[in-house]
């Protein structure tokens, strides 16, 4: 059939317009904001947070009522700080950092201001933080001047291409990052110093001079409201689950009393004392670091959850109770999964610990016979 010349002209004029209109409509569908008719956004998760303040020979007979109240108050302040962040829609990372900074500022705990002393009379602090959503992590070891080592660990994660910095290099980076610095006297507490003196005498080792700028020793016999063994494996740690289903973990510590200076424990080592992944769980540990390093405790727990599909509590007990306890690998862990499972497990007489769920109240415990 012979086509009329006018029809051919109309087709040539209209066809490109149809193509452009269809393309524009397609582009609009791709770029316009979602509406109620589009796929619904992912539902918000119920947030939750768990923390520990160290493990050790923590028994009722070794702690005065005054000491117990102070520790429970300190744990409550830290877990509340994390809960406030999560309740406002904040990230698991922010919640972890907020709670740990509260404990770093509290001289009761072996982290930050309450850090124990190394054998040479210095406070050498370690910390790590890990984001389960991105698998990014930051850690520092043997830092001496940063008020909040957990903030420095996060700065390493966010502002460098590295995972861990240590010693003077970490201290200098802390200055460059603009983090608050303190003199060594800020971290001094008399009870930690006396614990150092006691331990060094026991081992027949020289006692260093008291740090510059600290008060003179009090006259007479000193008495403290708790046993020095309460913080034998002193560390603080937090794991959190936010409303977006992301988990994070963080750990901070002063290490072991009278440790060899520049010794690094498990806390800043990813997979040993700290680990987080949205594919499995987030874990923070406290205990004899050398065992936690060799047994890659936190990563092993997450691997049991991810690959053997174990429930979180069973996975934590498998490592802490069945693998570490028989070889005297003393300590404990706290853990959380993206689906909201919470667990803690420890093989010492006690562990300072607390947990909080959305719409719930803080649950705080110290001794082994508490839930």
Phi, psi and omega in degrees: 000136183277126182274137179292139181304325180294322179297319179298320180294320179296318179298316181296327182280320187278323188301313178298325179296320178297318180297315182295321179295315179297319180295318180296318179297319179296317180296321180297320179296326182286327190251347182288155178298150179294146176239178181297339181278347178276180179299137182291145178294158180301137181293150177287146178270158170282124182281162178200157180210145178226144177218161172227156178239024179107158180237163178166199179277075184255102183232155181301324182292341184257006184226130179284159176303324179297315180296315181300317179297317181297319179293317179296321177296318180296318177295320179295319178298319182290315182291328177293322178299317178293316180299322179298319179296312183292324182292336178269009180087011179291166184279159175301323178299314180295322180294317179300312181297317182299313182292319181293323179296324176300316181285328176295329180277348183263115184294354176293330188258149182278072178192145179056236187296335181261015184299143177286171182258141170284170185298338180268008175086015178250156171265119181238112192251143179239151176200156176208153176216145182218137181260115182292338181286324185248348185064019174275151182211156175219146183209152175223152180221144176057041175270149189233351187233347183281126182302317181235094181303332180294327177293325177292320177300318179292324177296322176300318180295316189269337187243002177225171175268006185260171173255320184226137170236152182219161172058219184297328178297320177291319179297318180292321176297323179301319176298314181297327181281353178078022181278153183294130180252153178224153173290162180299330181296335179298323185275355184284131167228141185298321183292325177291323179294317179293328175296321177297311181302315180299316182291319180293321176297320179299323182267004180056046179248155181295146179261124182289165175292149175299144180302150179294136174090001180266158180297155175294157180298140178298147179288153176080184181285127180275142175228140180238158188274013180206163176283143176301336181285352178304326181245037179302324177238053187289128178200157169240148180204155181218140169233143185217153174236124182261180185292346179265003178084014179264145177245159177208158179221148176211151182215144179214142185201158169263358177087212183257141176300132178064024177295155171300128182301144184073009171291139178242128180267203185276336189307315182273001183266115182294127182098343178260294180256348184213134176197146177207136175206134176293346178280348184214282185192178173237137185221140170231137184244164173210131182163201178286105190303325182298326176287318181295328177290311185293329182261008181036060193302308187291321178290323180297318178300314180294325179294322178297322178290316186285316189257331177258359176056038178282149170295152188300314181299320179295321180294316178297316179294324179303317183279312186285316185271323187263329181263314185275317185304315181297337180255016179063033173275078188289142176152197181197176180218159164239152184205157178208149179245161177298338177268010171094006175290141179234142179208151162218150182209134179209150182245021176252168180300337179199164174208125175294126188203158179201154176215154182208131175249156176305136181069011179247186177245152179302135174248117188241136181215156180230311190269166185291330185272006174271152181300000000 
